[in-house]
Amino acid sequence: PSDPPGGGSYTNPILQHNGAPERASGYCSDVYTTAAIEFIARNDSRPFFVYLPFNCIHDPLEAPAKELAGYKTSELELASFPQIGPKVPPGFAQPAAAVARAYAMATNLDANVGRLLDALDSRGLAKDTIVMFLTDNGPADFRFNAGLRGKKGSVFEGGIRVPCYVRWGDHFTAGRVVERNTAHIDLTPTLLEACGVPQPANVHLDGRSLLPLLKGESPASWPDRTLYFQWHRGDAPELGRAFAALGERYKLVRLDYPAGGKAPPLKLFDLQEDPLELRDIAKDHPDLVRAMYEGYTAWFRDVSATRGYAPPRIHLGSERENPVVLTPQDWREETGETPPERRGHWEVDVKRPGRYDITFRLRPLPTASRVELKIGETRLGKTAAAGAETLEFEGVPLAVGPARLEGWIEVENDPRLYGVRDATVRRLED
């Protein structure tokens, strides 16, 4: 599970190793890179694939002391950077101390990517190994972003435009810049063509192979297309909410808005003339707005037609995993509160009937408090002592089938309900 109990730090984290939780030694990005290098060493005589997804840079902004020391004396207030692009509202800029930690984490990540490339070079693998580096979205907070508008959670360029570097020995010329719009959906067809592997006949890939562009062939042979982006929270995206349609020159945007609220107007930007998205020209090009929105609608219906958006249920009592740890990363959330009031429920599927021990890990309790458990039609309650860290419900009978599991804390003389940290569900063997 994500956020395993006791593993809430980037230093000496608890990580899943072949399905078993283990406490690692060191900073998380260093640990991942070392594991990747060791894997390469074990497989350097045959084709291999390494997927190395760093969780940094991400909250919580915990940086290694060595890298952080280099930024403590830097001028990192937003006003110290070039003042280009849309202005950040007063009070929204990320504090300098947090920026220092983010930059220190980036420095550490950069060094680790260097370690990985050095490992390929030292083993004579660089010529025949394709390396792709990219990130997932823009920064989570307002800090210098090259003047791009918006941040993570936005479909402006500051939220969705990210760096991507590709290296492949003598096949690609260093320093080449690809100007055409590309996206993550293009990586699979690119790698398939580079490796001489045909695309699967029963799978439709939305992306295109970038190999011609990466090899420096004329972009004139690359037909224009529109890429689509959508941002949402919750179980299902909504048509027309928080999306962007990105063509080679024009970009159509609608910002997020409260569920059930009035949709804001569509905005159109000419990225060739206005890459920072400062001037909305939608009123000047109504036909283009209409055509791009129709294209987006067709895309939305296409990707929604076969996948469905029902949240997957977590299996309890399966012979493949017992016990099961459930964390707030896995639950479905109705409230918009933050810890400690934040709470939710888990959509589960009981695979074997029987008795189960369900243990909640609790937040600090100032007084003896009532802890409630509800799963399906069963509701149980117990009193936890002040300061208790866990509370167990023993031998809870569960029937086979889907259910909703939730737990919460009721503190005396406090009208608020508090969430539990996590739950461990163990089926008792017959």
C-alpha positions in Angstrom: 0.0 0.0 0.0 1.0 3.6 -0.3 1.7 5.4 2.9 2.4 2.2 4.9 2.1 2.5 8.7 5.4 3.9 10.1 6.7 4.8 6.6 5.8 8.5 6.4 9.4 9.8 5.8 11.5 10.1 2.7 14.5 9.1 4.8 14.7 5.4 5.9 11.3 4.8 4.3 9.3 1.6 4.5 9.1 0.3 0.9 7.4 -2.7 -0.7 10.1 -5.2 -1.8 8.7 -8.0 -3.8 5.4 -7.7 -2.0 6.9 -7.4 1.5 7.3 -4.2 3.5 11.0 -3.4 4.4 12.6 -0.4 6.0 15.3 1.0 3.6 18.4 2.9 4.7 18.9 6.3 3.3 17.1 8.9 1.3 14.3 7.5 -0.9 15.7 8.7 -4.3 19.1 7.4 -3.5 17.6 4.0 -2.5 15.6 3.7 -5.8 18.6 4.6 -8.0 20.9 2.1 -6.2 18.3 -0.6 -6.7 18.0 0.3 -10.4 21.8 0.2 -10.9 22.0 -3.2 -9.1 19.3 -4.5 -11.4 21.2 -3.3 -14.5 24.3 -5.0 -13.2 22.5 -8.3 -12.9 21.0 -8.0 -16.4 23.7 -6.2 -18.5 24.2 -9.3 -20.8 20.6 -9.4 -22.0 17.8 -6.9 -22.9 16.3 -5.2 -19.9 13.7 -2.6 -19.0 14.0 -0.3 -16.0 11.1 1.8 -14.9 12.4 4.2 -12.2 9.5 6.5 -10.9 10.9 8.9 -8.4 8.2 10.3 -6.0 10.3 13.4 -5.5 9.8 16.3 -6.0 6.5 16.1 -4.0 5.0 16.9 -0.7 6.1 16.5 2.0 9.1 18.5 0.9 11.8 16.6 2.8 15.2 17.2 1.4 18.5 15.6 2.2 20.7 17.8 4.4 23.7 17.8 2.1 21.7 19.3 -0.9 19.6 21.6 1.3 22.7 23.3 2.7 23.5 24.7 -0.7 20.2 26.6 -0.9 19.9 28.0 2.6 21.6 31.3 1.7 19.9 31.7 -1.7 17.4 34.4 -2.6 14.4 32.2 -3.4 11.5 34.6 -2.9 9.4 34.7 -6.1 10.2 38.4 -6.4 13.9 37.4 -6.9 13.2 35.7 -10.2 12.4 37.3 -13.6 9.0 38.8 -13.4 7.4 37.3 -16.5 4.1 35.7 -17.2 0.9 36.1 -15.2 1.2 37.6 -11.8 0.8 35.3 -8.8 -1.9 36.6 -6.4 -0.6 38.1 -3.2 0.0 35.5 -0.5 0.0 32.6 -2.9 3.7 32.4 -3.7 5.5 29.4 -2.1 7.6 30.4 0.9 11.4 30.6 0.3 12.1 27.8 2.8 9.8 25.5 0.9 11.4 26.5 -2.4 14.8 25.7 -1.0 13.7 22.2 -0.1 12.1 21.7 -3.5 15.3 22.8 -5.2 17.4 20.6 -3.0 15.2 17.6 -3.8 15.7 18.4 -7.5 19.4 18.6 -7.1 19.4 15.2 -5.4 17.3 13.8 -8.2 19.6 15.3 -10.8 22.6 13.6 -9.2 20.8 10.3 -9.1 19.9 10.5 -12.8 23.6 11.2 -13.3 24.5 8.1 -11.3 22.2 6.0 -13.5 23.7 7.3 -16.8 27.2 6.8 -15.4 26.3 3.2 -14.6 25.3 2.7 -18.2 28.4 4.3 -19.5 30.8 2.4 -17.2 29.2 -1.0 -18.3 29.4 -0.1 -22.0 25.6 0.0 -22.4 25.0 3.6 -23.3 25.1 3.0 -27.1 22.4 0.4 -27.1 20.2 1.7 -24.3 17.3 4.1 -24.8 16.9 6.5 -21.8 13.7 8.6 -21.4 13.3 11.2 -18.7 10.1 13.1 -18.1 8.0 14.5 -15.3 4.3 14.3 -14.6 3.1 17.8 -14.1 4.0 21.3 -13.1 4.9 22.4 -9.6 2.3 21.9 -6.9 2.8 25.5 -5.6 3.4 28.9 -7.1 7.2 29.2 -7.6 9.2 30.3 -10.6 7.9 28.3 -13.6 9.5 30.1 -16.6 6.5 32.4 -16.7 4.1 29.6 -17.6 0.6 30.2 -16.4 -0.8 27.9 -13.7 0.5 25.0 -11.7 -0.3 21.4 -10.9 -4.1 20.8 -11.0 -4.4 23.3 -13.9 -4.7 22.7 -17.6 -2.7 25.8 -18.3 0.8 25.3 -19.7 2.2 25.7 -16.2 0.3 22.5 -15.1 0.7 20.3 -18.1 3.9 21.3 -20.0 6.9 19.3 -18.7 10.4 18.5 -19.8 11.2 15.3 -21.7 14.7 14.2 -22.6 15.6 11.1 -24.8 19.1 9.6 -25.3 20.0 6.7 -27.5 23.7 6.5 -28.2 24.6 7.4 -31.8 21.0 7.1 -33.0 20.1 10.6 -31.8 22.1 13.8 -32.2 22.7 15.5 -28.9 21.0 18.9 -28.4 18.2 18.4 -30.9 15.0 20.1 -29.9 11.6 18.7 -31.1 9.2 21.6 -31.6 6.0 19.6 -32.3 3.6 18.8 -29.6 4.2 15.4 -28.0 2.8 13.6 -25.0 3.2 10.6 -22.8 0.9 8.6 -25.1 3.6 8.7 -27.7 6.2 6.9 -25.6 4.9 3.3 -26.1 4.7 3.5 -29.9 8.1 5.2 -30.0 9.8 2.4 -28.0 8.0 -0.3 -30.0 9.3 1.0 -33.3 12.8 1.6 -31.9 13.0 -1.9 -30.7 11.5 -3.4 -33.8 8.5 -4.8 -32.0 5.1 -4.6 -33.9 2.2 -2.9 -32.1 -0.3 -5.4 -30.7 -3.1 -6.1 -33.1 -5.8 -6.0 -30.6 -4.8 -2.7 -28.9 -5.5 0.8 -30.3 -2.8 3.2 -29.4 -3.7 6.9 -29.3 -0.1 8.1 -29.6 2.4 8.2 -32.4 6.0 7.1 -32.7 8.3 10.0 -32.2 11.2 8.2 -33.8 11.2 10.3 -37.0 11.3 13.5 -35.0 14.0 12.2 -32.7 16.1 11.2 -35.6 15.8 14.7 -37.1 13.5 14.0 -40.0 11.5 16.9 -41.4 8.5 17.8 -39.2 6.6 18.4 -42.4 5.9 14.7 -42.5 4.3 14.9 -39.0 0.6 15.7 -39.5 -1.0 18.2 -37.2 -3.1 16.8 -34.4 -4.9 17.9 -31.2 -3.9 16.5 -27.8 -6.5 16.5 -25.0 -6.0 16.9 -21.2 -8.4 16.7 -18.4 -8.0 17.3 -14.7 -10.5 16.0 -12.1 -10.9 14.9 -8.6 -13.4 12.2 -7.7 -14.4 8.9 -9.3 -15.4 10.2 -12.7 -14.4 13.1 -15.0 -17.1 15.5 -16.2 -17.6 16.4 -19.8 -16.5 20.0 -20.4 -14.9 20.6 -16.9 -11.2 21.4 -16.4 -10.0 20.4 -19.8 -7.7 21.6 -22.6 -7.5 20.9 -26.3 -4.0 21.5 -27.5 -3.3 21.9 -31.2 0.0 22.8 -32.8 -0.8 26.5 -32.5 -4.1 27.1 -30.7 -5.2 25.9 -27.4 -8.8 25.7 -26.0 -9.2 25.8 -22.2 -12.0 25.6 -19.7 -10.9 26.0 -16.0 -12.2 23.9 -13.1 -15.3 25.0 -11.2 -17.3 23.7 -8.3 -19.3 20.6 -8.9 -22.8 21.6 -9.9 -21.8 25.2 -10.4 -21.9 27.3 -13.6 -19.2 26.5 -16.1 -16.8 29.4 -16.8 -16.4 30.5 -20.5 -14.1 28.7 -22.9 -10.8 30.4 -23.5 -8.7 30.3 -26.6 -5.0 31.1 -26.8 -2.5 31.4 -29.7 0.5 29.7 -28.2 2.7 30.7 -31.2 2.2 34.4 -30.4 1.2 34.1 -26.7 3.0 31.1 -25.1 2.3 32.4 -21.6 -1.5 32.4 -22.2 -2.1 36.0 -21.4 -4.6 37.0 -24.1 -7.9 35.1 -24.5 -8.9 35.4 -28.2 -12.0 33.1 -28.1 -14.4 36.0 -29.1 -12.3 36.6 -32.2 -12.5 32.9 -33.4 -15.9 31.4 -32.6 -15.7 28.8 -35.4 -12.3 27.5 -34.2 -13.7 27.4 -30.6 -16.7 25.4 -31.8 -14.6 23.0 -33.8 -12.0 22.4 -31.0 -14.8 21.8 -28.5 -16.4 19.3 -30.8 -13.1 17.5 -31.1 -12.7 17.4 -27.4 -16.2 16.1 -26.9 -15.6 13.2 -29.4 -12.3 12.4 -27.6 -14.1 12.4 -24.2 -16.8 10.0 -25.4 -14.2 7.8 -27.0 -12.0 7.3 -24.0 -15.1 6.9 -21.7 -16.8 4.3 -23.9 -15.1 1.2 -22.8 -13.2 1.8 -19.6 -15.8 2.8 -17.0 -14.9 4.9 -14.0 -16.2 2.8 -11.0 -13.5 2.6 -8.4 -11.8 -0.8 -8.1 -12.6 -2.7 -4.9 -9.9 -3.9 -2.6 -10.0 -7.6 -1.9 -10.1 -8.7 1.7 -9.4 -12.2 2.9 -7.9 -13.4 -0.3 -5.4 -16.2 -0.1 -3.1 -14.0 -2.1 -2.9 -11.2 0.5 -3.8 -11.6 4.2 -3.7 -9.2 6.0 -4.6 -6.2 3.9 -3.5 -2.7 4.9 -5.9 0.1 3.9 -4.6 3.7 4.0 -6.2 7.1 3.2 -4.5 6.9 -0.2 -6.9 4.1 -1.0 -10.2 5.4 0.4 -13.0 7.3 -1.3 -13.6 10.7 0.2 -16.9 12.6 0.7 -15.6 15.4 2.8 -13.2 18.1 1.7 -11.6 18.4 5.1 -7.9 18.1 6.0 -6.3 16.0 8.7 -7.2 15.2 11.4 -10.9 15.7 10.4 -10.3 14.1 7.0 -12.0 10.8 6.7 -13.4 8.5 4.0 -14.4 4.9 3.3 -12.9 2.0 1.5 -14.7 0.1 -1.2 -13.9 -3.6 -0.5 -14.8 -7.0 -1.7 -14.7 -9.8 0.9 -13.4 -12.9 -1.0 -13.8 -15.5 1.8 -16.4 -15.6 4.6 -15.3 -15.9 8.1 -14.1 -13.9 11.1 -11.8 -10.9 10.7 -9.7 -8.8 13.1 -9.9 -5.2 12.0 -7.3 -2.9 13.6 -7.4 0.9 13.3 -4.3 3.0 13.8 -5.5 6.2 15.6 -4.5 9.8 15.6 -3.5 11.2 19.0 -6.5 11.3 21.4 -6.6 13.9 24.1 -9.2 12.0 26.1 -10.8 8.6 26.1 -12.8 8.5 22.8 -15.4 6.4 21.0 -14.1 4.6 17.9 -16.7 3.4 15.4 -16.4 0.7 12.8 -18.9 0.1 10.0 -18.7 -2.5 7.3 -21.8 -3.4 5.3 -24.7 -3.6 7.7 -22.5 -4.2 10.7 -21.6 -1.3 13.0 -19.5 -1.7 16.1 -18.1 0.7 18.7 -15.3 0.7 21.3 -13.8 3.2 23.7 -10.1 3.9 23.2 -8.0 5.2 26.1 -6.5 8.7 25.9 -3.2 8.5 23.9 -4.0 5.1 22.4 -2.3 4.5 19.1 -4.4 1.5 17.9 -7.7 -0.2 18.5 -8.7 -3.7 17.4 -12.1 -5.1 16.7 -11.7 -8.9 17.1 -13.5 -11.6 15.2 -15.8 -9.5 13.1 -18.0 -11.8 11.0 -17.9 -10.9 7.3 -19.9 -12.4 4.5 -18.6 -12.8 0.9 -19.3 -9.8 -1.4 -18.8 -6.1 -1.9 -19.0 -3.8 1.1 -18.1 -0.4 2.3 -15.7 -0.2 5.3 -15.3 3.0 7.3 -13.9 4.0 10.7 -14.1 7.3 12.6 -13.4 8.7 16.0 -15.9 10.6 18.2 -14.2 12.8 20.8 -16.3 13.7 23.9 -17.7 17.3 23.8 -16.5 17.7 20.2 -19.0 17.8 17.4 -16.5 17.0 14.8 -15.7 13.4 13.5 -12.1 12.4 13.0 -10.6 9.9 10.6 -8.4 7.0 11.4 -4.9 6.8 10.1 -5.3 3.4 8.5 -6.8 0.0 8.9 -5.4 -3.5 8.9 -7.8 -6.3 8.0 -6.8 -9.9 8.8 -8.9 -13.0 8.1 -8.6 -15.5 10.9 -7.9 -19.0 9.6 -10.5 -21.7 10.2 
